[in-house]
Amino acid sequence: MDLTHIIEPKTIALFGISKTNPNNPANIIYHKNVHRHCTQIFGINPSGGEYHGTPIYRSVADVPGPVDCAVFAIKAEYIPKAMRDCIQAGVKGGLVISGGFAEAGNQGLQDEIAAISRQNHFPIIGPNGLGVYSVPEINTFFFPDERFVKPLKGTIGLASQSGGILVDLMIRFTHEQIGISRALSIGNKAVVDEVEALRFFRDDERTSVIGIYFEGLDPGRGRIFIDEIQKTAKPVVLFKTGKTPASQSAISSHTASMAGDYVVFNEVIKQTEALEVEDEPRFLTACEVLARYGKRKINTAAIITMSGGHGVIASDFCYEQGIHVPPFPKADGRELKSLVSGNIRNIASFVNPIDLTGSAVDGDYLVSTRYALEREDIDCVLLLFLPFIPAITSALPPQLGYLQKLYDKPIVCYVPYLPKFGIFIEGFEMNGIPVTHSIDQAVFMLTAIKRRHI
Amino acid sequence: MKQAAPRIPDIIRKSKPFGWILETEAKTILQSYAIPTTRFVWIRERKHIAEQMAALAYPVVCKVVSPRILHKTEVNGVVVGISDEKAVYEVFDRFAGMDGFQGILAEEKVDGTELIVGSKNDAQFGPVVLVGMGGVSVEVYQDIAIRLAPLPAAAALDALKSLKGAELFKGFRGQPAVNLEQVAAVIERFSHLVYDLREDIDSIDCNPVFAGADHVTVADARMLLS
């Protein structure tokens, strides 16, 4: 199923545009796309006429030139005919924004549009979704831009069963300065489901990480979903909800009751490289760090801290996650000791975690990080960065970013959050070092990029 | 009196009205996939007790065979530790009064580390195999691993080693170590059974399965039909 024409269209036919109601979803979609995107958009309404000085076409057949993508924001019962008109006119596929299908009890109508789609190789996304966010070509999320964030350009491809959650995620991504490539709101997923979304993103040059939110796969789609995950070299992050079983006895030893839908899902996914996350913050964190580093061999970490307590907490989390924090041999520690500044030489700890103490200066951080990155027994570095340490300057994050690129080993960073620490946080992020604001999330970043099945 | 083993489709067809397969026949299906079960006889008539029991070594376990009794222990339909023929007659006579009585299953007692091996047809993923530590570990701690069926022995071995109680396989408090490769090979064959019969059988519970240094034996088996 080729989704290129509906996700990256050159021309759009928009069904449902109103001449009188500017808040109609189709009108909002029209306004969002007509001036801001590079795609040509044609309004369709059987009554014809004009809207804001541009013609409204009575039928898709009247549109001059070929149409790639139809956007349907009309009453559900009119959609089968509109789809047939599009197929007749050579339109390549469509986005069904309208509700009123399976979610409203009209399974028959949904089956009908799915059958029209499949029989005519006319892929549709939806119904009952927001459509597609894929700029600069198309954005059918029908709320005015001034009421939304401006998502940043990046390489994370998102697909979501729930339009509301997708919007929520896009707001969070933008707030955390994480960019996305495209977002697909697959709604009732009559035709394009998680499997098709995965296939699209697998071949999509703009996407390097695939993030999917969903409540459940359709019956019988599990194996093909797993196959697609196995086939893609891109990291896949899954945020699955609807985990609560309908009924569960506290004590049971029968397979059917122990192996509930979610238990099976969880166990099966664990056998793949896909990462299942348990909440929105982890979804964001995983997508971000995977977009930055991809999957890596992560068996060991060096922890560099300015506070012993932070180092111990991070070590505990690493232990829980199966990431080894190997103590450095004494002789090696003596070497590092000789490299740091005189003011911490006799108070710092060089074992791993390396505790540079609150008296450290920028240079101490740099020599310690370089020392850790050079070690063959270290796969990555976890920085526990405390901006309130007096001698640390904002010149440090870019220099650490340079070291990361030089050695090509992942560095992740914990920085406690205060608005005034923004200069450090942005300094790390802009120089390619992902930042989180809790120690367990920082360790989770390492878990997320760890290749599990080699 | 040796009977020819019934074919699997015949067993399934005959069991459909009840929704599940009798333990005796479930074990026959397992055996046809080279999955070892306890040595058992299905005694349908009282007069054959002596003749059929000659094939087994005491002590034995006796269970009621009835398509109307899925949960045998709930009706006191299981007697363990039977050490002589006289007791078999007594058990037969007591079970004979039970609903839908079709005889008794007498089987040899086996020892070893207790496991559960099961399957179900998952709505999303189709047939899956479940392995877990038996007894309290499975009932309370739900110490299980699930894999798609069919699966190779290497994946079954990985599933067994992933259990929290996997240490127990190494021999714990005097128990002999479990030959895990042998268990994994049995699970591989079981996974093929599950996959082959996915249209007919909805779930299977082999519980308990006993494993030791040189054996893997299914002691009880329940197959529910789709």
Chai-1 contact restraints between the chains, C-beta under 6 A:
chainA,res_idxA,chainB,res_idxB,connection_type,confidence,min_distance_angstrom,max_distance_angstrom,comment,restraint_id
A,L217,B,Q124,contact,1.0,0.0,6.0,A-B,restraint_1
A,P219,B,A123,contact,1.0,0.0,6.0,A-B,restraint_2
A,G222,B,Q124,contact,1.0,0.0,6.0,A-B,restraint_3
A,G222,B,F125,contact,1.0,0.0,6.0,A-B,restraint_4
A,R223,B,G126,contact,1.0,0.0,6.0,A-B,restraint_5
A,I251,B,E139,contact,1.0,0.0,6.0,A-B,restraint_6
A,S253,B,V138,contact,1.0,0.0,6.0,A-B,restraint_7
A,S253,B,E139,contact,1.0,0.0,6.0,A-B,restraint_8
A,H254,B,D205,contact,1.0,0.0,6.0,A-B,restraint_9
A,T255,B,G118,contact,1.0,0.0,6.0,A-B,restraint_10
A,T255,B,K120,contact,1.0,0.0,6.0,A-B,restraint_11
A,T255,B,L130,contact,1.0,0.0,6.0,A-B,restraint_12
A,T255,B,S203,contact,1.0,0.0,6.0,A-B,restraint_13
A,T255,B,D205,contact,1.0,0.0,6.0,A-B,restraint_14
A,A256,B,K120,contact,1.0,0.0,6.0,A-B,restraint_15
A,A256,B,S203,contact,1.0,0.0,6.0,A-B,restraint_16
A,M258,B,Q142,contact,1.0,0.0,6.0,A-B,restraint_17
A,M258,B,I144,contact,1.0,0.0,6.0,A-B,restraint_18
A,A259,B,K120,contact,1.0,0.0,6.0,A-B,restraint_19
A,A259,B,L130,contact,1.0,0.0,6.0,A-B,restraint_20
A,A259,B,I146,contact,1.0,0.0,6.0,A-B,restraint_21
A,V264,B,D122,contact,1.0,0.0,6.0,A-B,restraint_22
A,V264,B,F125,contact,1.0,0.0,6.0,A-B,restraint_23
A,V264,B,V128,contact,1.0,0.0,6.0,A-B,restraint_24
A,V264,B,I146,contact,1.0,0.0,6.0,A-B,restraint_25
A,E267,B,I146,contact,1.0,0.0,6.0,A-B,restraint_26
A,V268,B,F125,contact,1.0,0.0,6.0,A-B,restraint_27
